[in-house]
């Protein structure tokens, strides 16, 4: 499955950034509980929060690695900073988050 493509499609269909990423991994996540709320933890991008939660629920202890990769690409983990920098669109944040998680699973 192409998780990046699925996450982007979910987002284009109206899902929140967090919901789009979380839902893309729904079928492969054995401990799924539900998508986090965007910006609910320190203002982080919802796509980042969903990716981190997915990794934790799947027992993959690489949150710092994910955060580092995402930050190297976009310059921040925080929604307001990402949108202010305009180094990408919300759909880009969703797609890249899913792509990074896919490489880790």
C-alpha positions as CSV (number, residue, x, y, z in Angstrom):
1,X,0.0,0.0,0.0
2,X,1.2,3.5,-0.7
3,X,0.6,5.2,2.6
4,X,1.6,8.6,1.4
5,X,-0.8,8.5,-1.4
6,X,-3.6,7.3,0.8
7,X,-2.9,10.0,3.5
8,X,-2.9,12.7,0.8
9,X,-6.2,11.4,-0.6
10,X,-7.8,11.3,2.8
11,X,-6.8,14.9,3.4
12,X,-8.1,16.1,0.0
13,X,-11.4,14.4,0.8
14,X,-11.8,16.7,3.9
15,X,-10.1,14.8,6.8
16,X,-8.0,16.8,9.2
17,X,-4.3,16.5,8.9
18,X,-4.2,14.2,11.9
19,X,-7.1,12.1,10.7
20,X,-5.7,11.8,7.2
21,X,-2.4,10.3,8.4
22,X,-3.9,8.2,11.2
23,X,-6.5,6.7,8.9
24,X,-3.9,5.8,6.2
25,X,-2.4,3.3,8.7
26,X,-5.7,2.1,10.2
27,X,-5.6,-1.4,8.7
28,X,-1.9,-2.1,9.8
29,X,-2.1,-0.5,13.3
30,X,-3.1,-3.3,15.7
31,X,-3.6,-0.9,18.7
32,X,-5.5,1.9,17.0
33,X,-7.4,4.1,19.3
34,X,-8.2,7.2,17.2
35,X,-6.5,10.2,15.6
36,X,-5.2,12.9,17.9
37,X,-6.5,16.5,17.8
38,X,-4.3,18.8,15.7
39,X,-2.2,21.2,17.7
40,X,-3.3,19.4,20.9
41,X,0.3,18.8,22.1
42,X,2.4,22.0,22.2
43,X,1.0,23.3,18.9
44,X,2.5,20.4,16.9
45,X,1.1,19.8,13.4
46,X,-1.7,17.3,13.4
47,X,0.1,15.2,10.8
48,X,3.1,15.0,13.1
49,X,1.0,14.0,16.1
50,X,-0.8,11.3,14.1
51,X,2.5,9.9,12.8
52,X,4.0,9.8,16.3
53,X,0.9,8.2,17.8
54,X,0.8,5.6,15.0
55,X,4.5,4.7,15.6
56,X,3.9,4.4,19.4
57,X,0.8,2.2,18.9
58,X,2.7,0.0,16.5
59,X,5.5,-0.4,19.1
60,X,8.1,1.4,17.0
61,X,10.2,3.6,19.3
62,X,11.5,6.0,16.8
63,X,9.6,9.2,17.6
64,X,12.8,11.3,17.9
65,X,14.0,9.9,14.5
66,X,10.6,10.8,12.9
67,X,10.7,14.3,14.4
68,X,14.3,14.9,13.2
69,X,13.4,13.8,9.6
70,X,10.3,15.9,9.4
71,X,12.1,19.0,10.8
72,X,15.0,18.5,8.3
73,X,12.5,18.7,5.5
74,X,10.1,21.4,6.8
75,X,12.0,23.3,9.5
76,X,9.6,22.8,12.4
77,X,7.1,20.5,14.0
78,X,4.7,23.3,15.0
79,X,1.6,24.0,12.9
80,X,1.8,27.8,13.2
81,X,5.5,27.8,12.2
82,X,4.9,25.5,9.3
83,X,2.1,27.5,7.9
84,X,4.1,30.8,8.5
85,X,7.1,29.5,6.7
86,X,5.1,28.2,3.7
87,X,7.7,25.5,3.0
88,X,4.9,23.3,2.0
89,X,1.1,22.8,2.2
90,X,-0.9,20.9,4.8
91,X,-1.2,18.1,2.2
92,X,2.6,18.0,1.9
93,X,2.9,17.7,5.7
94,X,0.4,14.9,5.6
95,X,2.0,13.0,2.8
96,X,5.6,13.3,4.0
97,X,4.5,12.3,7.5
98,X,3.0,9.1,6.1
99,X,6.0,8.5,3.9
100,X,8.4,8.7,6.9
101,X,6.3,6.4,9.0
102,X,6.0,3.9,6.1
103,X,9.8,3.7,5.9
104,X,9.9,2.9,9.7
105,X,7.4,0.1,9.7
